């Protein structure tokens, strides 16, 4: 009689984690962050509350991990690592394209960011993490470290390359300059004042690059 193969606990854990991630994202999208609870996530995922608390200290931590996992899966489906248009996963990213045309490269990336911010699957958890990070300093710091800093570093790298090529003034601080690009986009998205479109992203780039270019 062939020996019975023992269950693979690591695979079971992976399945449970994925179910919890999916449940957290689904609930935040359906009922909002405030009405999402650990109990609800556990019930939706088909696991016990103790399983969740063994891996995460709070629903905010669950959502953070779930969002990182979602971003990673989206990047895999696209056939590339997380780029500047994504929240990022802390893994190496390909960077912003450098075709020699700074404006065209930035428009490509900002358009991708617009698409992600308008994606219903990403919008709800992104808003939830952004809002909760304002009142929870620890979560806010983690949100910046894991999701924002990797993305912003890519803009700094591309703008420094543009400086070396003579397309951006030498006295420009790339870290401040990138805020001319990201700030207006996030302001419109957060306040929902006007539609977030590719045309708007293109205008932001045109205005910003015009101010960064060397003066005659």
N, C-alpha and C positions, 0 to 999 in steps of 0.2 A: 504494500500500500504506500503510495507516494506521500511524503510528509506534507502537512498542511502549511502553506505559506503564511507567515505572520503578517497582519495588516501593516501597511506602511504609515506610521504615525505622522511623518513629515508631509506626506501627500494629503492626509486628512486635515492637517493643520493649514496647509495651503488652501484647500477647498473652503475651509471655515473662514479664513481671512478674506478670501475673495467674496464669499457670500456676505460677510459683514461689510466690506467695502461697498459692494453693490447696494446693499440695503440702506446704508447711510446716505449714499448719493441719491438714491431714489426717494427716500423720505424727505430730505432737504428740498428736493425739487418739487415734491408734491404738497408738503404741508409747511415748509419753511423751517428755518433753523430753530426758532424758539419752541416750536411744537414737536421737534424731533427729540426723542429721548433714547437713553440706553435701552430701556425696556422695549421701546418700539423697534429699535434696530435689531435687538436680539430676537424678537418675535418674527420679524421679517426675514432674518437670516436663518432662522431655525436652530438657534444655539441658545445656551443659557447665558444669563447676565454675567455669571462668574467667568465665563470664557472671554467675554469682552474686557472685563476689568483685569484679567490676568495679563492682557497685552497692552491695554490703553488706560490711562487714568481718568479720561473724560470723553464726552462726545466730541469736543473740539479736536482732541488728539485723534480720534477715530476718523473724523472728517478730513483732517490734514493728511493722514496716511492714505485715505481713500482717494483724495484728489491727486496726490503724487502718483499713485498707482494708475489712475485714469489717464494722467498726462503721459505716463510711460507707455501705456497700451496704445494710446492715440498715435504716439510717435512710431511705435512698431508697425501699426497698421499703415502708416504713411511711408514706411520703408526707410526711415532715417531716425537718427537720434533727435532728442528735443531741441528745437531751434529757438531763435530769438523771438519767434512769434508765439511760443508756448510758455506755459508757466515754468516748465523745466522740472527735472527730477533730481538734480544734483549730479547727474552723470555728464561725461564730456559731450559737448554740443558742437555742431559743425560751424557755428558762427554766422554772422551776417555776411552775405555775399560781397565780394570785392571785385566788381567788374571794371572799376575805374570811373564809374559814374555814381557818385555818392547819392545824389537825389534818387536815382532809379533804384539803387539798392535799399535805401531807407523806405521808399514807397512800397517795395515788395514786402518788407518785413512788417510795416505798419498795417498793410492790407490784411496780412495773415493774422495779426493781432485783432483787428476788427472782426474778422470771421470767427475767431475763438471767443471773443467777448459776446458776440451775438448768438453763439451756439447754446441752445437751451440746456444741454447736458453739462456744460461748463459754467454757465452764467450763475445758476443758483448756488453751487458750492463756492464759487469765487466770491460772490457777494457776501455769503455767510462768513467765510474766513476773513474777508476784509473788514466787515463790521465787528466781528468778535475780537479781532486783533487790536481794535481801537481801545476796548475796555479791558482786555486781558493782555497785559504787557508781555508775559512769557510767550503766549501764543503769537502775539504780534511780531516778536523778535524771531520766532521760528519761521513764521510766514515770510518775513523779509529774507532771512538767511537761506531757506530752502527753495523758495519760489521766485523771489524778486531779484536778489543779488546775482544769481547765475545769468539771468536774462540781461540785466543792466550792464554787466561786465562785457557782454558782447558788443553793446553799443559803444562803450568806451574804447574797446579794441579797434572797432571800425573807424571811429572818429579820429583816433590817434594815427591810424594809417592814412587817413585823408589829410591830416596835418603834415605828415611826412611827404605826401604827394603835392603839397602846396594848395590843396583845395579848401582848407580850413585855416583861419588865422592862427599863428603860433601862440598868441596870447589867450586863446580860448581854452577854458577848462572843460574837457570832454564830459566829466561827471555832471557838471551843471548844464552843459549843452544838451545832453540826452533828455533832461527834464523838459526842454522846450518841445521835444517830440512826444514823450510819454504823458506829461502833465495834462495837456489839453484833451488828449484822447480819454484818459481816465476820468477827468472832470466831467466830460459829457456823458460818459458811461454811468458814472455813479449817480449823477443828478437826473439822468434820463430826460434832459431838457429838449434835446433834438436828436434825430436819428443818427446813429453811428454808421457811417458809410465809407466806402473806398474813396469817394471824391473828397470827403472831409480829411481823410488820412493824407491824401495827395497834397491838399492845401497846406496842412500843417508842415509837411516836408518842405514845400516851396517857400513858405514864410521863414522857417527856421534856417534852411540852408542859405537863403539870401542874406540873412543876418550874420552867418558864420563865415561867409566867403571873404577872401582878402579884399581890402578896399583898394581902388585904383590910386 
